[in-house]
């Protein structure tokens, strides 16, 4: 079992040895494949548990991913600028998206940030609703991992609502 008595408990080792397992194809795939998996998961989960619960599941999955991502991809630092610099670089290097901080007041526990060319929705048709719930959880967990303070993150602009970048508001939970 991957994690205690759970069949699917996450561990970083589940990402596997890419070099051994994919010596010819490596770690590259098309974005359509990622989106096919994500939106099929969303569809099936929503049919089983409803929209609200699906969004909660995706937020929690994003939070777990953000925690693991921080632990394995970011060198801990107390300096916000250094944390942001590292995060910007790794998100770009992994072709996840282009991060920009628009406003940050850590004393108040408030940030506004954007992620352009993101995996989840850049280039999708307009849907009249935001789609980046997973990203909300991912960002919240990254900010908590850096600062030690829990954050609530909400997408306030999305490609799918007619904007050309995804904008998130992050507020510390105190």
N, C-alpha and C positions, 0 to 999 in steps of 0.2 A: 504494500500500500504506500502511496506517495506521501501521505501526511497522517500519521496515526492510523485510525481505522477507516478513514475516508478514502474512497477509490480515486477521487480527482483532486485531492488537496494540492495546492500549488507549491512547488519548490523550483528554484532557479535552474536546477539540474534538468528539469523537464524541457528546457530549451535545447538540450542535447549537444552533441558534438557535430557541428555543421560540416567541418572538414572531413570527418570520417563518413558521415551519413550522406553527404551530397558532394562528393569529390568533383563532379563535373558541373553541377548546377550552382553550387555555392549557396550563399545567403540571399540571392536576388530572386525576386518574383515580381509579377505585375501588380499594380495597385488594384486592378479590377478583381483579382483573386482575394485580396484582403477585404475589399468591400463586399464581394459576394458572400464571404463567410460572415462578416459582421451583420449585414442586413438580412441574411437568412436566419441567423440566430435571433435577431430582433423580431422578425416575423413569427417564428415558431414560439418563442417565449411569450410574446404578446398574446397569441392565440390561447396559450395555456393559462396565463396569470393576469392579463390585462396590461394596459399601457402604463399606468402608474407604477405597478410592481416591476415591469420591465425596465423602466427608467431607473428605479431604485437599484435593480440588479446591475445595470450597466454602470451606474455611479460607483457602486461598491467594487465592481471589478476594476474600474479605472483607479480607484483608491488603492487597491491591492497592487496593481501594476505600478503605480507611482511610488509606493513604498519600496517595492523590489527594485525598481529602476534606480531610485536614489541610492539604495544600498550597494548596487553593483556597477553603476555608471557615473556616479558623482563622488568627488573627493570632498568629504565634509569640511565646511568652513563656516565661521560665524559672520563673515563679511557678505552682505547681500549682493554687492556688485560682483564679487568673485563667483558666488553661487549662480547668478544670472548668466555670467560669461560662460561658465562651464555648461550650463543647461542649454544655452543658445547653440553652443558648438556641437554638443552631442545630438541635439534634435536635428540640426542641419546635417551633420555627418551621417546620421541614420535615415535621412530623408523623411523625417516625421513631420517637420514643419519649420517655419521661420518665426521665432519668438521675438517679440518686442514688448518692453515694459513702457506703458504710456504714463502711468502715475504710480508712485509707491510712497506710502507713508507708513512705515513699519511701527512707529510709535502709536498710531491710531489703528494699526492692523488692517490697512486698506490698500489694495492694489487693483489696477486695471491693466490688463495685458492682452496682447493679440497673438494669434498664431495664424500665419498666412500659409497657403499651400498645404494645409493640413491633410492628413490621411483620410479623415472621416467624411468631409463634405465638399472640399474645394472642387468646383466643376459640376456639382450636382444641380439638377433643376430646382427652381424655387418651389418650396413646399409650404410656405406660410407658417413654419414652426422651426425652432432650433433643433438640431440633431446631435449635438456634441456632448451628450450626457456623460459618456465614458470619459471624455476629456476633462469635464468638470471634476470628476473624482480623481483623475490622474493629477491634475494641477493642485487640487486641495491637498493631496497626500504629499506631493513634492514640497509644497510650502510648509506643511507641518513637519516633515522630515528635516527640513533646513532649520526652521525656527523653534521647533518644540511646542508650537502653539497650533491647535486645530484651526482649520479654515473651512468656511463654506464658500464654494465657488459656484457662480451662476453665469451661464452664457447670456450675454445681453445683445449681441449681434452675431449673425451667422450667414454664411454664404447662402444657405437655403431660405433665408428671409430677405434676400436681395442685397446683402452686404458682400463685399469682396474680400473680407477677412473675418475671422471669428474673434470676437472680443469677449473677454471674461472679467467679471467683477469678483474679487476675492476679499472676504471679510473675516478677520480673526474672530473665533468663538471664545469669548472670555466669560 
